[in-house]
Amino acid sequence: MDEPATDPEALDEELAEYEGALDDVDSEMRELVAALRAETDRSLRLAVQYSGDEWDLVFAREDVRERYVEAELERRVETLVLKGHGDPPEEASLRDFGTLDAVMRWYEGVVVAHFPAREWSGFVFTFDREASPIVDLADQHLGDRAQDGS
């Protein structure tokens, strides 16, 4: 984990370095969105880039944008960003695992993919839920157990 700088000049230098890196990320993010749309057969719903409390809705599929009024869509994006803040790239108790590359959340109709970049920044993508053998098998098994009361 990056240690925070305490010297104001060092903080300014670190911030300038980080902002410069974000310029490249923004371009790469847009290229990634185009590639995801091509590879996922249009199942990509949202693409969000975030840093701290700020976020940029890089992509919103037309039907998703039409489904929600702007304020509701913003609340949903803010919720996704907050969930991303809960999964930092490094956790002391799991340090031997290495850095966290991604977190997947499988909802009944949507898959959410979080990719943390730094402590408070990263990327979120949402997709229509497609069949996934591992998740569907576990869901079926665990769902059966819950219904049986086991």
SULMO-V40470 format. One record per pair of residues at least 6 apart in sequence whose C-alpha atoms are under 6 Angstrom apart, sorted by the first residue. I is the first residue (numbers start at 0). J is the second residue. If there is no record, write none. Layout:
<<I	J> <I	J>>
This chain:
<<4	10> <36	43> <42	126> <42	127> <43	126> <44	59> <44	60> <44	125> <44	126> <45	58> <45	59> <45	124> <45	125> <46	57> <46	58> <46	123> <46	124> <47	55> <47	56> <47	57> <47	122> <47	123> <48	54> <48	55> <48	122> <49	120> <49	121> <50	119> <50	120> <51	119> <84	119> <87	118> <88	98> <88	99> <88	115> <89	98> <100	114> <101	113> <101	114> <102	112> <102	113> <103	111> <103	112> <104	110> <104	111> <108	128> <109	126> <109	127> <109	128> <110	125> <110	126> <110	128> <111	124> <111	125> <112	123> <112	124> <113	122> <113	123> <114	121> <114	122> <115	121>>
